[in-house]
Amino acid sequence: MIRRSLAHPISAGKHVQTCAHMRIYQGIPGHTSVRPRTRAFAALAQPFLELPSHLPWGASYAGVIVACSLALRATITLPLSIWQRRRTARLEHRVKPALDVWAIEQKGVCRRECRAAGLSYDAYTKEWTRRYKRQRRALAQMHNCSVLPTVLLPPLIGIPVFIAVSNTLRVASAVALTQPHTADGGHGLAEESLSLPFLDYPSLALPATDPTVALMIGAAFLTNTEITTNLRRKLLEIRTPPSNTGVEDEQKDSAQTPQENNTRMDMGVHEKGVTILLRSLSLGMSWFALSIPLSLALYWLTSAVFSVGQTTILGMLANRDARNHVKNDIELLRDHRVQQYRLAEQKANLAKSRRR
């Protein structure tokens, strides 16, 4: 429940709490000592403070924050996630199978060329790695799914938007503490209170008086991290099931293709490191949320809840598509070449063991 208090929230009891916010953003309008970065966000904060008074249905600031947060997520981050998912599907079903076929056909050629040139095993390994990476880049460019843009573009767009909106709400909260009313005489952000079950917050421009909202934010971000990790692990298990090669563990690398080894390495090392980092950031969000204005906390909480729903739906759709995927020609060719590759390796290992 949202209500507007009749008195200005800056009372004697709240003076110490509000002074810190007022010192940081002093003079955003009307003061001279202001940093250029703060001035830029102040230009965005003023229209936001006047927005509810211009809406025909008399919307509250809390409703505007929630609506704007959902709109930004639906128009920016959601399309980027769908775009990333489509490129990842091309990378999985087009690039990786073609790369496996190329690796099986060319690895022996590279070995013979390096041996004829008198190169050492280390030099051969470096040469093969160079050729493998070059072919992977060429295939990714051919199918318009290069790895770096696919991985980096969504956060490079989403994170600056998140930071810009967060700083705008922070500055708007500080401005609202010095301007209790809007330009047309209506109630300002600082005079709007927020009531939740068993909780009552006197002003959206001040930090919450208890850690409940901060814990909710941390829990939402942590839930999103855990859902992402579990869905990603299930997807990798569907795409790269354990292979029954009939060889010992120390011979596994020689019985699997380079792409299979790279995928399993990503599952073990890369995924674990990313998960630990995301969990740490989720806990850090709770710590930061203890000192931010309630308006900013409301934006963080709405974004985190939207992320949970987006991650769950897109992840479940990706897993369903992976289970129901019908292999294309290049994937069928890859399976045939991999089977031949493994049989040849098994015969070679058996011949070596007999010679011993």
C-alpha positions as CSV (number, residue, x, y, z in Angstrom):
1,M,0.0,0.0,0.0
2,I,1.3,3.4,-1.0
3,R,0.4,6.6,0.8
4,R,1.5,10.2,0.9
5,S,2.3,11.7,4.3
6,L,1.0,15.2,5.1
7,A,4.2,16.4,6.7
8,H,7.6,16.6,5.2
9,P,9.6,13.5,6.2
10,I,12.7,15.5,7.2
11,S,12.2,15.8,10.9
12,A,14.7,16.3,13.7
13,G,14.9,12.5,14.2
14,K,15.9,12.0,10.5
15,H,18.3,14.9,10.2
16,V,21.4,12.8,10.6
17,Q,20.2,10.2,8.1
18,T,19.3,12.7,5.4
19,C,22.4,15.0,5.7
20,A,24.6,12.4,4.1
21,H,22.4,12.2,1.0
22,M,22.1,16.0,0.9
23,R,25.9,16.5,1.1
24,I,26.6,14.1,-1.7
25,Y,24.2,15.8,-4.1
26,Q,24.3,19.4,-2.9
27,G,23.0,22.0,-5.2
28,I,21.9,19.8,-8.0
29,P,19.5,22.7,-8.8
30,G,20.5,25.9,-7.1
31,H,24.0,25.1,-5.8
32,T,27.3,25.7,-7.5
33,S,29.5,22.9,-6.1
34,V,28.4,19.9,-8.1
35,R,30.4,17.3,-10.0
36,P,29.8,17.0,-13.7
37,R,28.7,13.3,-13.4
38,T,26.1,14.3,-10.7
39,R,24.9,17.2,-12.9
40,A,24.3,14.7,-15.8
41,F,22.1,12.4,-13.6
42,A,20.3,15.5,-12.1
43,A,19.1,16.3,-15.7
44,L,17.5,12.9,-15.7
45,A,16.3,13.1,-12.1
46,Q,14.2,16.3,-12.6
47,P,11.9,14.8,-15.3
48,F,11.4,11.7,-13.2
49,L,10.3,13.7,-10.2
50,E,7.8,15.5,-12.3
51,L,6.5,12.4,-14.2
52,P,3.8,11.2,-11.8
53,S,2.1,14.6,-11.8
54,H,1.8,14.5,-15.6
55,L,0.2,11.1,-15.7
56,P,-3.6,11.2,-16.0
57,W,-4.4,8.5,-13.4
58,G,-2.5,10.0,-10.6
59,A,0.2,7.4,-10.4
60,S,2.5,7.1,-7.4
61,Y,6.3,7.2,-7.5
62,A,6.5,3.6,-6.5
63,G,4.2,2.6,-9.3
64,V,6.2,4.6,-11.8
65,I,9.5,3.0,-10.6
66,V,8.1,-0.5,-11.0
67,A,6.5,0.2,-14.4
68,C,9.7,1.8,-15.7
69,S,11.8,-1.0,-14.4
70,L,9.6,-3.6,-16.1
71,A,9.5,-1.6,-19.3
72,L,13.3,-1.3,-19.4
73,R,13.8,-5.0,-18.8
74,A,11.2,-5.9,-21.4
75,T,12.5,-3.6,-24.1
76,I,16.3,-4.0,-23.5
77,T,17.5,-7.0,-21.5
78,L,14.8,-9.4,-22.7
79,P,15.4,-8.9,-26.5
80,L,19.2,-9.1,-25.8
81,S,18.8,-12.4,-24.0
82,I,16.7,-13.8,-26.9
83,W,19.3,-12.5,-29.4
84,Q,22.0,-14.2,-27.4
85,R,20.1,-17.4,-27.1
86,R,19.6,-17.6,-30.9
87,R,23.3,-17.0,-31.6
88,T,24.3,-19.6,-29.0
89,A,22.0,-22.1,-30.7
90,R,23.8,-21.5,-34.0
91,L,27.1,-21.8,-32.2
92,E,26.1,-25.1,-30.7
93,H,24.4,-26.8,-33.7
94,R,26.4,-25.3,-36.6
95,V,29.8,-24.2,-35.5
96,K,30.8,-26.9,-33.0
97,P,29.8,-29.9,-35.2
98,A,31.6,-28.4,-38.2
99,L,34.6,-27.7,-36.0
100,D,34.7,-31.3,-34.7
101,V,34.6,-32.6,-38.2
102,W,37.4,-30.3,-39.3
103,A,39.5,-31.2,-36.2
104,I,39.2,-35.0,-36.8
105,E,40.2,-34.5,-40.5
106,Q,43.0,-32.0,-40.0
107,K,44.7,-33.1,-36.7
108,G,46.5,-35.9,-38.4
109,V,47.5,-33.7,-41.3
110,C,48.9,-31.1,-38.9
111,R,50.8,-33.8,-37.0
112,R,52.4,-35.2,-40.2
113,E,53.4,-31.7,-41.4
114,C,55.0,-30.8,-38.1
115,R,56.9,-34.1,-38.0
116,A,58.1,-33.6,-41.5
117,A,59.3,-30.1,-40.6
118,G,61.3,-31.5,-37.6
119,L,59.2,-29.7,-35.0
120,S,59.0,-30.8,-31.4
121,Y,55.8,-32.0,-29.7
122,D,55.4,-28.6,-27.9
123,A,55.8,-26.8,-31.3
124,Y,53.2,-29.1,-32.8
125,T,50.8,-28.4,-29.9
126,K,51.1,-24.7,-30.4
127,E,50.7,-25.0,-34.2
128,W,47.5,-27.1,-33.8
129,T,46.1,-24.8,-31.2
130,R,46.7,-21.8,-33.5
131,R,45.0,-23.6,-36.5
132,Y,42.1,-24.7,-34.3
133,K,41.3,-21.2,-33.0
134,R,41.6,-19.7,-36.5
135,Q,39.1,-22.3,-37.8
136,R,36.8,-21.7,-34.9
137,R,36.8,-17.9,-35.6
138,A,36.2,-18.5,-39.3
139,L,33.2,-20.8,-38.7
140,A,31.7,-18.4,-36.1
141,Q,31.9,-15.5,-38.5
142,M,30.4,-17.5,-41.3
143,H,27.4,-18.4,-39.2
144,N,27.2,-14.9,-37.7
145,C,27.6,-16.0,-34.1
146,S,31.1,-14.8,-33.0
147,V,31.7,-15.7,-29.4
148,L,32.9,-12.3,-28.1
149,P,29.9,-10.2,-29.3
150,T,27.5,-13.0,-28.2
151,V,28.9,-13.1,-24.7
152,L,29.8,-9.4,-24.1
153,L,27.1,-7.4,-25.9
154,P,24.2,-8.0,-23.4
155,P,26.2,-7.0,-20.3
156,L,27.9,-4.1,-22.1
157,I,24.4,-2.7,-22.8
158,G,22.5,-3.9,-19.7
159,I,25.0,-2.9,-17.0
160,P,25.4,0.8,-18.1
161,V,21.6,1.1,-18.3
162,F,21.3,-0.4,-14.8
163,I,24.0,2.0,-13.4
164,A,22.4,5.0,-15.1
165,V,18.9,4.3,-13.7
166,S,20.3,3.5,-10.3
167,N,22.3,6.8,-10.2
168,T,19.2,8.7,-11.5
169,L,17.0,7.4,-8.7
170,R,19.7,8.1,-6.1
171,V,20.1,11.7,-7.3
172,A,16.3,12.1,-7.5
173,S,16.0,10.9,-3.9
174,A,18.6,13.5,-2.8
175,V,16.8,16.2,-4.7
176,A,13.5,15.2,-3.2
177,L,14.9,15.8,0.3
178,T,15.6,19.4,-0.6
179,Q,12.4,19.9,-2.6
180,P,9.5,18.6,-0.7
181,H,7.0,19.5,-3.4
182,T,7.0,19.2,-7.2
183,A,6.9,22.3,-9.5
184,D,3.1,22.3,-9.6
185,G,2.8,22.0,-5.8
186,G,2.1,18.3,-5.7
187,H,3.6,15.8,-3.2
188,G,7.2,14.9,-3.9
189,L,9.1,11.7,-3.7
190,A,10.2,12.4,-0.2
191,E,6.6,12.7,1.0
192,E,5.5,9.4,-0.4
193,S,5.6,6.5,2.1
194,L,5.4,2.8,1.4
195,S,3.5,0.2,3.4
196,L,4.0,-3.5,3.1
197,P,2.7,-6.4,5.2
198,F,4.2,-5.9,8.7
199,L,6.4,-3.1,7.4
200,D,6.0,0.6,7.1
201,Y,8.5,3.0,5.5
202,P,8.0,6.7,5.9
203,S,9.7,7.9,2.7
204,L,10.9,6.6,-0.6
205,A,13.8,9.0,-0.5
206,L,15.3,7.6,2.6
207,P,17.0,4.2,3.2
208,A,14.8,1.5,4.7
209,T,14.7,1.4,8.5
210,D,15.3,-2.4,8.6
211,P,17.2,-4.9,6.5
212,T,14.1,-6.7,5.2
213,V,14.2,-5.1,1.7
214,A,18.0,-5.6,1.4
215,L,17.6,-9.3,2.3
216,M,14.8,-9.6,-0.3
217,I,17.1,-8.0,-2.9
218,G,20.0,-10.4,-2.1
219,A,17.7,-13.4,-2.1
220,A,16.2,-12.5,-5.5
221,F,19.7,-12.1,-7.1
222,L,20.9,-15.3,-5.4
223,T,17.9,-17.2,-6.6
224,N,18.5,-16.0,-10.2
225,T,22.1,-17.1,-9.9
226,E,21.2,-20.6,-8.7
227,I,18.5,-21.0,-11.3
228,T,21.0,-20.0,-14.0
229,T,23.6,-22.4,-12.8
230,N,21.2,-25.4,-12.5
231,L,19.6,-24.8,-15.9
232,R,23.0,-24.3,-17.5
233,R,24.3,-27.5,-16.0
234,K,21.3,-29.5,-17.2
235,L,21.6,-28.0,-20.7
236,L,25.3,-29.0,-20.9
237,E,24.4,-32.5,-19.7
238,I,21.8,-32.8,-22.5
239,R,24.1,-31.5,-25.2
240,T,27.3,-33.4,-24.1
241,P,26.2,-36.7,-22.5
242,P,28.9,-38.9,-21.1
243,S,30.5,-41.0,-23.9
244,N,31.1,-44.7,-23.6
245,T,34.4,-45.0,-25.3
246,G,35.6,-48.1,-23.4
247,V,39.0,-46.6,-22.5
248,E,40.6,-45.7,-19.2
249,D,40.5,-42.2,-17.7
250,E,44.1,-41.5,-18.6
251,Q,43.2,-42.3,-22.3
252,K,40.0,-40.2,-22.3
253,D,41.7,-37.2,-23.9
254,S,42.9,-39.2,-26.9
255,A,39.5,-40.9,-27.4
256,Q,37.5,-37.6,-27.4
257,T,37.6,-34.9,-29.9
258,P,39.2,-31.5,-29.0
259,Q,35.7,-29.8,-28.9
260,E,34.5,-32.4,-26.4
261,N,37.5,-31.9,-24.2
262,N,37.0,-28.1,-24.3
263,T,33.3,-28.4,-23.4
264,R,33.9,-30.6,-20.4
265,M,36.7,-28.3,-19.2
266,D,34.2,-25.4,-19.4
267,M,31.7,-27.4,-17.3
268,G,34.3,-28.0,-14.6
269,V,36.4,-24.8,-14.3
270,H,34.7,-21.9,-16.1
271,E,31.2,-22.6,-14.8
272,K,32.4,-23.0,-11.3
273,G,34.3,-19.8,-11.3
274,V,31.4,-17.8,-12.8
275,T,29.0,-19.3,-10.2
276,I,31.2,-18.3,-7.3
277,L,31.5,-14.8,-8.7
278,L,27.8,-14.4,-9.2
279,R,27.0,-15.7,-5.7
280,S,29.4,-13.2,-4.2
281,L,27.9,-10.3,-6.1
282,S,24.4,-11.4,-5.0
283,L,25.5,-11.2,-1.4
284,G,27.2,-7.9,-2.0
285,M,23.9,-6.5,-3.4
286,S,22.3,-7.1,0.0
287,W,25.1,-5.1,1.7
288,F,24.8,-2.2,-0.7
289,A,21.0,-2.2,-0.4
290,L,21.3,-1.4,3.3
291,S,22.3,2.2,2.6
292,I,20.4,3.1,-0.6
293,P,17.2,5.0,-0.8
294,L,14.0,3.0,-0.8
295,S,13.2,4.2,-4.3
296,L,16.4,2.7,-5.6
297,A,15.9,-0.5,-3.6
298,L,12.5,-0.9,-5.2
299,Y,14.1,-0.7,-8.7
300,W,16.7,-3.3,-7.7
301,L,14.1,-5.6,-6.3
302,T,11.8,-5.3,-9.4
303,S,14.7,-5.9,-11.7
304,A,15.9,-9.0,-9.8
305,V,12.4,-10.5,-9.7
306,F,12.0,-9.9,-13.5
307,S,15.4,-11.6,-14.0
308,V,14.3,-14.7,-12.1
309,G,11.2,-15.1,-14.3
310,Q,13.2,-14.4,-17.5
311,T,16.0,-16.8,-16.6
312,T,13.5,-19.5,-15.6
313,I,11.4,-19.3,-18.8
314,L,14.2,-18.9,-21.3
315,G,16.3,-21.6,-19.6
316,M,13.4,-24.1,-19.6
317,L,12.7,-23.3,-23.2
318,A,16.4,-23.9,-24.1
319,N,16.4,-27.3,-22.3
320,R,13.2,-28.3,-24.0
321,D,14.6,-27.4,-27.4
322,A,17.8,-29.3,-26.7
323,R,15.9,-32.5,-25.8
324,N,13.6,-32.2,-28.9
325,H,16.4,-31.1,-31.2
326,V,16.6,-33.0,-34.5
327,K,20.2,-33.2,-35.7
328,N,21.1,-31.5,-38.9
329,D,23.4,-32.8,-41.6
330,I,26.6,-31.5,-40.1
331,E,25.7,-32.9,-36.7
332,L,25.0,-36.3,-38.2
333,L,28.3,-36.1,-40.1
334,R,30.1,-35.2,-36.9
335,D,28.6,-38.2,-35.1
336,H,29.8,-40.5,-37.9
337,R,33.3,-39.1,-37.9
338,V,33.6,-39.2,-34.1
339,Q,32.6,-42.8,-34.1
340,Q,35.3,-43.6,-36.7
341,Y,37.8,-41.5,-34.8
342,R,37.2,-43.4,-31.5
343,L,37.3,-46.8,-33.2
344,A,40.7,-45.9,-34.8
345,E,42.0,-44.6,-31.5
346,Q,40.9,-47.8,-29.7
347,K,42.6,-50.0,-32.4
348,A,45.8,-47.9,-32.1
349,N,45.8,-48.2,-28.3
350,L,45.2,-52.0,-28.6
351,A,48.1,-52.4,-31.0
352,K,50.4,-50.5,-28.7
353,S,49.5,-52.6,-25.8
354,R,50.2,-55.8,-27.8
355,R,53.6,-54.6,-28.9
356,R,54.5,-54.0,-25.2
